[in-house]
Amino acid sequence: MSVEEVVEAFFRTPEEVAPELGLKPTTLRRLCRETGICTRLERGRITLTEDDKQRMIAHLIEAKKEAAKAEDYDPFA
Protein backbone atom coordinates (compact mmCIF):
# COMPACT_ATOMS: atom_id res chain seq x y z
CA MET A 1 0.00 0.00 0.00
CA SER A 2 1.47 3.34 -1.03
CA VAL A 3 1.49 6.49 1.08
CA GLU A 4 -1.14 8.07 -1.17
CA GLU A 5 -3.49 5.11 -0.66
CA VAL A 6 -3.06 5.29 3.12
CA VAL A 7 -3.75 9.02 3.13
CA GLU A 8 -6.85 8.60 0.94
CA ALA A 9 -8.16 5.82 3.21
CA PHE A 10 -7.52 7.74 6.45
CA PHE A 11 -8.36 11.33 5.46
CA ARG A 12 -11.72 12.07 3.84
CA THR A 13 -12.96 15.25 2.18
CA PRO A 14 -16.05 17.16 3.33
CA GLU A 15 -17.71 16.07 0.08
CA GLU A 16 -17.36 12.43 1.18
CA VAL A 17 -18.41 12.93 4.81
CA ALA A 18 -21.22 15.49 4.46
CA PRO A 19 -23.87 13.07 3.09
CA GLU A 20 -23.25 10.74 6.04
CA LEU A 21 -24.04 13.62 8.41
CA GLY A 22 -27.01 14.87 6.40
CA LEU A 23 -25.25 18.14 5.56
CA LYS A 24 -24.13 19.92 2.43
CA PRO A 25 -20.35 20.02 1.89
CA THR A 26 -20.30 23.82 2.20
CA THR A 27 -22.14 23.64 5.53
CA LEU A 28 -19.71 21.03 6.82
CA ARG A 29 -16.73 23.16 5.74
CA ARG A 30 -18.20 26.16 7.59
CA LEU A 31 -18.74 24.09 10.72
CA CYS A 32 -15.18 22.76 10.49
CA ARG A 33 -13.81 26.30 10.34
CA GLU A 34 -16.03 27.52 13.20
CA THR A 35 -15.39 24.60 15.56
CA GLY A 36 -11.88 23.60 14.55
CA ILE A 37 -13.03 19.99 14.23
CA CYS A 38 -11.00 18.92 11.21
CA THR A 39 -7.52 18.03 10.07
CA ARG A 40 -5.82 20.47 7.75
CA LEU A 41 -3.41 19.14 5.20
CA GLU A 42 -1.16 21.10 2.86
CA ARG A 43 -2.33 24.54 1.72
CA GLY A 44 -5.15 24.59 4.28
CA ARG A 45 -7.11 21.76 2.66
CA ILE A 46 -9.82 20.54 5.05
CA THR A 47 -10.01 16.81 5.62
CA LEU A 48 -11.68 14.69 8.28
CA THR A 49 -10.68 11.50 10.01
CA GLU A 50 -13.18 9.06 11.52
CA ASP A 51 -12.46 10.66 14.92
CA ASP A 52 -13.20 14.11 13.48
CA LYS A 53 -16.49 12.79 12.11
CA GLN A 54 -17.50 11.40 15.51
CA ARG A 55 -16.58 14.69 17.22
CA MET A 56 -18.66 16.61 14.65
CA ILE A 57 -21.66 14.33 15.31
CA ALA A 58 -21.30 14.97 19.05
CA HIS A 59 -21.06 18.72 18.39
CA LEU A 60 -24.21 18.70 16.24
CA ILE A 61 -26.15 16.74 18.88
CA GLU A 62 -25.01 19.11 21.65
CA ALA A 63 -25.86 22.17 19.57
CA LYS A 64 -29.35 20.82 18.94
CA LYS A 65 -29.84 20.18 22.68
CA GLU A 66 -28.70 23.71 23.53
CA ALA A 67 -31.05 25.18 20.94
CA ALA A 68 -33.95 23.22 22.42
CA LYS A 69 -33.18 24.64 25.88
CA ALA A 70 -33.46 28.23 24.66
CA GLU A 71 -36.48 30.07 26.03
CA ASP A 72 -37.67 31.25 22.63
CA TYR A 73 -37.22 27.84 20.99
CA ASP A 74 -40.11 26.90 18.74
CA PRO A 75 -39.86 23.32 17.44
CA PHE A 76 -42.39 24.12 14.70
CA ALA A 77 -40.58 27.17 13.31
LINURLIN-V703371 format. One record per residue. N is the residue number from 1. PSI is psi in whole degrees, 0 to 359 (999 if undefined). BURIAL is 1 if it has 9 or more other ideal C-beta (glycine too) atoms within 8 Angstrom, else 0. Layout:
BEGIN
n->N psi->PSI burial->BURIAL
n->N psi->PSI burial->BURIAL
END
This chain:
BEGIN
n->1 psi->128 burial->0
n->2 psi->168 burial->0
n->3 psi->320 burial->0
n->4 psi->320 burial->0
n->5 psi->322 burial->0
n->6 psi->315 burial->1
n->7 psi->316 burial->0
n->8 psi->327 burial->0
n->9 psi->328 burial->0
n->10 psi->318 burial->0
n->11 psi->130 burial->1
n->12 psi->149 burial->0
n->13 psi->160 burial->1
n->14 psi->330 burial->1
n->15 psi->328 burial->0
n->16 psi->325 burial->0
n->17 psi->326 burial->1
n->18 psi->314 burial->1
n->19 psi->328 burial->0
n->20 psi->332 burial->0
n->21 psi->356 burial->1
n->22 psi->28 burial->0
n->23 psi->163 burial->1
n->24 psi->151 burial->0
n->25 psi->322 burial->1
n->26 psi->323 burial->0
n->27 psi->318 burial->1
n->28 psi->319 burial->1
n->29 psi->317 burial->1
n->30 psi->314 burial->0
n->31 psi->322 burial->1
n->32 psi->316 burial->1
n->33 psi->318 burial->1
n->34 psi->319 burial->0
n->35 psi->339 burial->0
n->36 psi->8 burial->0
n->37 psi->88 burial->1
n->38 psi->172 burial->1
n->39 psi->127 burial->1
n->40 psi->127 burial->0
n->41 psi->196 burial->0
n->42 psi->147 burial->0
n->43 psi->30 burial->0
n->44 psi->17 burial->0
n->45 psi->128 burial->0
n->46 psi->128 burial->1
n->47 psi->162 burial->1
n->48 psi->141 burial->1
n->49 psi->175 burial->1
n->50 psi->323 burial->0
n->51 psi->318 burial->0
n->52 psi->319 burial->1
n->53 psi->316 burial->1
n->54 psi->322 burial->0
n->55 psi->323 burial->1
n->56 psi->320 burial->1
n->57 psi->314 burial->1
n->58 psi->320 burial->0
n->59 psi->316 burial->1
n->60 psi->320 burial->1
n->61 psi->315 burial->0
n->62 psi->319 burial->0
n->63 psi->322 burial->0
n->64 psi->320 burial->0
n->65 psi->317 burial->0
n->66 psi->321 burial->0
n->67 psi->324 burial->0
n->68 psi->334 burial->0
n->69 psi->344 burial->0
n->70 psi->143 burial->0
n->71 psi->323 burial->0
n->72 psi->19 burial->0
n->73 psi->128 burial->0
n->74 psi->107 burial->0
n->75 psi->347 burial->0
n->76 psi->0 burial->0
n->77 psi->999 burial->0
END
